[in-house]
Amino acid sequence: MTKIAARGALGKVAENLVALDVSIPFVLADTFLIVSGRNERQVAAIADGVEEAMLLEGHKLLRIEGKTTGRWILLDFGDIICHVMHEEDRIFYDIERLWKDCPIISLADVEAPAEI
């Protein structure tokens, strides 16, 4: 599931993708996928791309927060929570630091879809 979401984000030119296994300290989800966009419009487009990719694979969006502002959009798919953040907000909140003890999930083999 994480790689599906990452592929959807890359399809909208997301940057700095990080996936964390939060299954032990955070019982509500297994994975956080954190990605950045350069502006509010791109952040919204990335969130749409993640949602579309997940829906195509049969994973329904349970909740979404932050869509109206486009600064930090949280997409909750149950097992995976995707944080799509404006690059400035990502630096400011530094949520990777909060979850620094969690293992990183490799996304090295994830590529953007052929049609961007």
PyMOL CGO cylinders between C-alpha atoms (Angstrom):
from pymol import cmd
from pymol.cgo import CYLINDER

trace = [
    CYLINDER, 0.00, 0.00, 0.00, 2.78, 2.44, 0.85, 0.3, 1, 1, 1, 1, 1, 1,
    CYLINDER, 2.78, 2.44, 0.85, 4.39, 2.04, -2.57, 0.3, 1, 1, 1, 1, 1, 1,
    CYLINDER, 4.39, 2.04, -2.57, 1.05, 2.62, -4.29, 0.3, 1, 1, 1, 1, 1, 1,
    CYLINDER, 1.05, 2.62, -4.29, 0.62, 5.90, -2.41, 0.3, 1, 1, 1, 1, 1, 1,
    CYLINDER, 0.62, 5.90, -2.41, 4.23, 6.88, -3.12, 0.3, 1, 1, 1, 1, 1, 1,
    CYLINDER, 4.23, 6.88, -3.12, 3.75, 6.19, -6.83, 0.3, 1, 1, 1, 1, 1, 1,
    CYLINDER, 3.75, 6.19, -6.83, 0.64, 8.39, -6.83, 0.3, 1, 1, 1, 1, 1, 1,
    CYLINDER, 0.64, 8.39, -6.83, 2.58, 11.19, -5.13, 0.3, 1, 1, 1, 1, 1, 1,
    CYLINDER, 2.58, 11.19, -5.13, 5.49, 10.90, -7.55, 0.3, 1, 1, 1, 1, 1, 1,
    CYLINDER, 5.49, 10.90, -7.55, 3.03, 11.11, -10.42, 0.3, 1, 1, 1, 1, 1, 1,
    CYLINDER, 3.03, 11.11, -10.42, 2.33, 14.67, -9.28, 0.3, 1, 1, 1, 1, 1, 1,
    CYLINDER, 2.33, 14.67, -9.28, 6.05, 15.44, -8.80, 0.3, 1, 1, 1, 1, 1, 1,
    CYLINDER, 6.05, 15.44, -8.80, 6.15, 15.12, -5.02, 0.3, 1, 1, 1, 1, 1, 1,
    CYLINDER, 6.15, 15.12, -5.02, 9.54, 15.62, -3.42, 0.3, 1, 1, 1, 1, 1, 1,
    CYLINDER, 9.54, 15.62, -3.42, 11.42, 14.22, -0.44, 0.3, 1, 1, 1, 1, 1, 1,
    CYLINDER, 11.42, 14.22, -0.44, 9.33, 11.09, 0.09, 0.3, 1, 1, 1, 1, 1, 1,
    CYLINDER, 9.33, 11.09, 0.09, 9.85, 9.34, 3.43, 0.3, 1, 1, 1, 1, 1, 1,
    CYLINDER, 9.85, 9.34, 3.43, 7.93, 6.30, 4.66, 0.3, 1, 1, 1, 1, 1, 1,
    CYLINDER, 7.93, 6.30, 4.66, 8.07, 5.36, 8.33, 0.3, 1, 1, 1, 1, 1, 1,
    CYLINDER, 8.07, 5.36, 8.33, 6.91, 2.16, 10.00, 0.3, 1, 1, 1, 1, 1, 1,
    CYLINDER, 6.91, 2.16, 10.00, 4.91, 3.55, 12.94, 0.3, 1, 1, 1, 1, 1, 1,
    CYLINDER, 4.91, 3.55, 12.94, 3.10, 0.29, 13.76, 0.3, 1, 1, 1, 1, 1, 1,
    CYLINDER, 3.10, 0.29, 13.76, 4.63, -0.14, 17.21, 0.3, 1, 1, 1, 1, 1, 1,
    CYLINDER, 4.63, -0.14, 17.21, 4.34, 3.35, 18.77, 0.3, 1, 1, 1, 1, 1, 1,
    CYLINDER, 4.34, 3.35, 18.77, 1.15, 4.34, 16.89, 0.3, 1, 1, 1, 1, 1, 1,
    CYLINDER, 1.15, 4.34, 16.89, -1.56, 1.68, 17.03, 0.3, 1, 1, 1, 1, 1, 1,
    CYLINDER, -1.56, 1.68, 17.03, -3.93, 3.46, 14.63, 0.3, 1, 1, 1, 1, 1, 1,
    CYLINDER, -3.93, 3.46, 14.63, -1.80, 2.97, 11.50, 0.3, 1, 1, 1, 1, 1, 1,
    CYLINDER, -1.80, 2.97, 11.50, 1.17, 0.97, 10.24, 0.3, 1, 1, 1, 1, 1, 1,
    CYLINDER, 1.17, 0.97, 10.24, 2.83, 3.55, 8.02, 0.3, 1, 1, 1, 1, 1, 1,
    CYLINDER, 2.83, 3.55, 8.02, 3.28, 7.29, 7.67, 0.3, 1, 1, 1, 1, 1, 1,
    CYLINDER, 3.28, 7.29, 7.67, 4.15, 8.48, 4.18, 0.3, 1, 1, 1, 1, 1, 1,
    CYLINDER, 4.15, 8.48, 4.18, 5.46, 12.04, 4.28, 0.3, 1, 1, 1, 1, 1, 1,
    CYLINDER, 5.46, 12.04, 4.28, 5.89, 13.98, 1.03, 0.3, 1, 1, 1, 1, 1, 1,
    CYLINDER, 5.89, 13.98, 1.03, 6.48, 17.61, 0.07, 0.3, 1, 1, 1, 1, 1, 1,
    CYLINDER, 6.48, 17.61, 0.07, 5.14, 20.01, -2.51, 0.3, 1, 1, 1, 1, 1, 1,
    CYLINDER, 5.14, 20.01, -2.51, 6.49, 23.44, -3.43, 0.3, 1, 1, 1, 1, 1, 1,
    CYLINDER, 6.49, 23.44, -3.43, 3.21, 25.38, -3.24, 0.3, 1, 1, 1, 1, 1, 1,
    CYLINDER, 3.21, 25.38, -3.24, -0.40, 24.98, -2.12, 0.3, 1, 1, 1, 1, 1, 1,
    CYLINDER, -0.40, 24.98, -2.12, -1.60, 24.03, -5.58, 0.3, 1, 1, 1, 1, 1, 1,
    CYLINDER, -1.60, 24.03, -5.58, 0.97, 21.28, -5.93, 0.3, 1, 1, 1, 1, 1, 1,
    CYLINDER, 0.97, 21.28, -5.93, 0.24, 19.99, -2.41, 0.3, 1, 1, 1, 1, 1, 1,
    CYLINDER, 0.24, 19.99, -2.41, -3.44, 19.63, -3.37, 0.3, 1, 1, 1, 1, 1, 1,
    CYLINDER, -3.44, 19.63, -3.37, -2.51, 17.94, -6.67, 0.3, 1, 1, 1, 1, 1, 1,
    CYLINDER, -2.51, 17.94, -6.67, -0.23, 15.47, -4.87, 0.3, 1, 1, 1, 1, 1, 1,
    CYLINDER, -0.23, 15.47, -4.87, -3.01, 14.62, -2.42, 0.3, 1, 1, 1, 1, 1, 1,
    CYLINDER, -3.01, 14.62, -2.42, -5.36, 14.03, -5.37, 0.3, 1, 1, 1, 1, 1, 1,
    CYLINDER, -5.36, 14.03, -5.37, -2.73, 11.83, -7.03, 0.3, 1, 1, 1, 1, 1, 1,
    CYLINDER, -2.73, 11.83, -7.03, -2.30, 9.71, -3.91, 0.3, 1, 1, 1, 1, 1, 1,
    CYLINDER, -2.30, 9.71, -3.91, -6.05, 9.34, -3.49, 0.3, 1, 1, 1, 1, 1, 1,
    CYLINDER, -6.05, 9.34, -3.49, -6.54, 8.35, -7.15, 0.3, 1, 1, 1, 1, 1, 1,
    CYLINDER, -6.54, 8.35, -7.15, -3.72, 5.79, -7.07, 0.3, 1, 1, 1, 1, 1, 1,
    CYLINDER, -3.72, 5.79, -7.07, -5.01, 4.21, -3.89, 0.3, 1, 1, 1, 1, 1, 1,
    CYLINDER, -5.01, 4.21, -3.89, -8.61, 4.11, -5.15, 0.3, 1, 1, 1, 1, 1, 1,
    CYLINDER, -8.61, 4.11, -5.15, -7.50, 2.41, -8.37, 0.3, 1, 1, 1, 1, 1, 1,
    CYLINDER, -7.50, 2.41, -8.37, -5.99, -0.35, -6.24, 0.3, 1, 1, 1, 1, 1, 1,
    CYLINDER, -5.99, -0.35, -6.24, -9.11, -0.69, -4.08, 0.3, 1, 1, 1, 1, 1, 1,
    CYLINDER, -9.11, -0.69, -4.08, -8.02, 1.30, -1.02, 0.3, 1, 1, 1, 1, 1, 1,
    CYLINDER, -8.02, 1.30, -1.02, -10.69, 3.73, 0.12, 0.3, 1, 1, 1, 1, 1, 1,
    CYLINDER, -10.69, 3.73, 0.12, -9.90, 7.08, 1.73, 0.3, 1, 1, 1, 1, 1, 1,
    CYLINDER, -9.90, 7.08, 1.73, -11.36, 7.09, 5.25, 0.3, 1, 1, 1, 1, 1, 1,
    CYLINDER, -11.36, 7.09, 5.25, -10.63, 10.71, 6.23, 0.3, 1, 1, 1, 1, 1, 1,
    CYLINDER, -10.63, 10.71, 6.23, -9.01, 13.81, 4.82, 0.3, 1, 1, 1, 1, 1, 1,
    CYLINDER, -9.01, 13.81, 4.82, -7.93, 16.97, 6.65, 0.3, 1, 1, 1, 1, 1, 1,
    CYLINDER, -7.93, 16.97, 6.65, -6.40, 20.23, 5.45, 0.3, 1, 1, 1, 1, 1, 1,
    CYLINDER, -6.40, 20.23, 5.45, -7.59, 20.15, 1.84, 0.3, 1, 1, 1, 1, 1, 1,
    CYLINDER, -7.59, 20.15, 1.84, -8.94, 23.71, 1.94, 0.3, 1, 1, 1, 1, 1, 1,
    CYLINDER, -8.94, 23.71, 1.94, -5.64, 25.35, 2.92, 0.3, 1, 1, 1, 1, 1, 1,
    CYLINDER, -5.64, 25.35, 2.92, -3.28, 23.19, 0.87, 0.3, 1, 1, 1, 1, 1, 1,
    CYLINDER, -3.28, 23.19, 0.87, -0.46, 23.52, 3.37, 0.3, 1, 1, 1, 1, 1, 1,
    CYLINDER, -0.46, 23.52, 3.37, -0.64, 20.15, 5.14, 0.3, 1, 1, 1, 1, 1, 1,
    CYLINDER, -0.64, 20.15, 5.14, -3.11, 17.60, 3.84, 0.3, 1, 1, 1, 1, 1, 1,
    CYLINDER, -3.11, 17.60, 3.84, -3.55, 14.40, 5.81, 0.3, 1, 1, 1, 1, 1, 1,
    CYLINDER, -3.55, 14.40, 5.81, -4.98, 11.40, 3.97, 0.3, 1, 1, 1, 1, 1, 1,
    CYLINDER, -4.98, 11.40, 3.97, -6.07, 8.50, 6.18, 0.3, 1, 1, 1, 1, 1, 1,
    CYLINDER, -6.07, 8.50, 6.18, -6.40, 5.14, 4.45, 0.3, 1, 1, 1, 1, 1, 1,
    CYLINDER, -6.40, 5.14, 4.45, -6.46, 3.13, 7.69, 0.3, 1, 1, 1, 1, 1, 1,
    CYLINDER, -6.46, 3.13, 7.69, -3.17, 1.23, 7.58, 0.3, 1, 1, 1, 1, 1, 1,
    CYLINDER, -3.17, 1.23, 7.58, -1.36, 4.14, 5.95, 0.3, 1, 1, 1, 1, 1, 1,
    CYLINDER, -1.36, 4.14, 5.95, -1.56, 7.84, 6.72, 0.3, 1, 1, 1, 1, 1, 1,
    CYLINDER, -1.56, 7.84, 6.72, -0.13, 10.15, 4.09, 0.3, 1, 1, 1, 1, 1, 1,
    CYLINDER, -0.13, 10.15, 4.09, 1.08, 13.62, 5.09, 0.3, 1, 1, 1, 1, 1, 1,
    CYLINDER, 1.08, 13.62, 5.09, 1.32, 15.88, 2.04, 0.3, 1, 1, 1, 1, 1, 1,
    CYLINDER, 1.32, 15.88, 2.04, 3.04, 19.03, 3.22, 0.3, 1, 1, 1, 1, 1, 1,
    CYLINDER, 3.04, 19.03, 3.22, 4.15, 22.35, 1.81, 0.3, 1, 1, 1, 1, 1, 1,
    CYLINDER, 4.15, 22.35, 1.81, 7.95, 22.25, 1.97, 0.3, 1, 1, 1, 1, 1, 1,
    CYLINDER, 7.95, 22.25, 1.97, 8.03, 25.25, 4.36, 0.3, 1, 1, 1, 1, 1, 1,
    CYLINDER, 8.03, 25.25, 4.36, 5.60, 23.61, 6.79, 0.3, 1, 1, 1, 1, 1, 1,
    CYLINDER, 5.60, 23.61, 6.79, 7.48, 20.33, 6.60, 0.3, 1, 1, 1, 1, 1, 1,
    CYLINDER, 7.48, 20.33, 6.60, 10.69, 22.07, 7.66, 0.3, 1, 1, 1, 1, 1, 1,
    CYLINDER, 10.69, 22.07, 7.66, 8.88, 23.96, 10.42, 0.3, 1, 1, 1, 1, 1, 1,
    CYLINDER, 8.88, 23.96, 10.42, 7.00, 20.98, 11.95, 0.3, 1, 1, 1, 1, 1, 1,
    CYLINDER, 7.00, 20.98, 11.95, 9.77, 18.43, 11.28, 0.3, 1, 1, 1, 1, 1, 1,
    CYLINDER, 9.77, 18.43, 11.28, 7.50, 15.47, 11.96, 0.3, 1, 1, 1, 1, 1, 1,
    CYLINDER, 7.50, 15.47, 11.96, 10.23, 13.02, 10.95, 0.3, 1, 1, 1, 1, 1, 1,
    CYLINDER, 10.23, 13.02, 10.95, 12.08, 14.11, 14.09, 0.3, 1, 1, 1, 1, 1, 1,
    CYLINDER, 12.08, 14.11, 14.09, 9.06, 13.23, 16.23, 0.3, 1, 1, 1, 1, 1, 1,
    CYLINDER, 9.06, 13.23, 16.23, 9.06, 9.70, 14.78, 0.3, 1, 1, 1, 1, 1, 1,
    CYLINDER, 9.06, 9.70, 14.78, 12.85, 9.33, 14.49, 0.3, 1, 1, 1, 1, 1, 1,
    CYLINDER, 12.85, 9.33, 14.49, 12.90, 6.01, 16.34, 0.3, 1, 1, 1, 1, 1, 1,
    CYLINDER, 12.90, 6.01, 16.34, 10.65, 4.38, 13.75, 0.3, 1, 1, 1, 1, 1, 1,
    CYLINDER, 10.65, 4.38, 13.75, 12.21, 2.29, 10.98, 0.3, 1, 1, 1, 1, 1, 1,
    CYLINDER, 12.21, 2.29, 10.98, 12.34, 3.82, 7.52, 0.3, 1, 1, 1, 1, 1, 1,
    CYLINDER, 12.34, 3.82, 7.52, 10.60, 1.88, 4.76, 0.3, 1, 1, 1, 1, 1, 1,
    CYLINDER, 10.60, 1.88, 4.76, 12.60, 1.84, 1.54, 0.3, 1, 1, 1, 1, 1, 1,
    CYLINDER, 12.60, 1.84, 1.54, 10.99, 3.52, -1.45, 0.3, 1, 1, 1, 1, 1, 1,
    CYLINDER, 10.99, 3.52, -1.45, 14.05, 3.08, -3.67, 0.3, 1, 1, 1, 1, 1, 1,
    CYLINDER, 14.05, 3.08, -3.67, 12.21, 0.96, -6.22, 0.3, 1, 1, 1, 1, 1, 1,
    CYLINDER, 12.21, 0.96, -6.22, 9.17, 3.25, -6.54, 0.3, 1, 1, 1, 1, 1, 1,
    CYLINDER, 9.17, 3.25, -6.54, 8.97, 5.21, -9.78, 0.3, 1, 1, 1, 1, 1, 1,
    CYLINDER, 8.97, 5.21, -9.78, 6.52, 7.78, -11.08, 0.3, 1, 1, 1, 1, 1, 1,
    CYLINDER, 6.52, 7.78, -11.08, 3.87, 6.40, -13.43, 0.3, 1, 1, 1, 1, 1, 1,
    CYLINDER, 3.87, 6.40, -13.43, 4.66, 6.68, -17.13, 0.3, 1, 1, 1, 1, 1, 1,
    CYLINDER, 4.66, 6.68, -17.13, 2.11, 9.46, -17.73, 0.3, 1, 1, 1, 1, 1, 1,
    CYLINDER, 2.11, 9.46, -17.73, 2.65, 12.44, -15.47, 0.3, 1, 1, 1, 1, 1, 1,
]
cmd.load_cgo(trace, "trace")
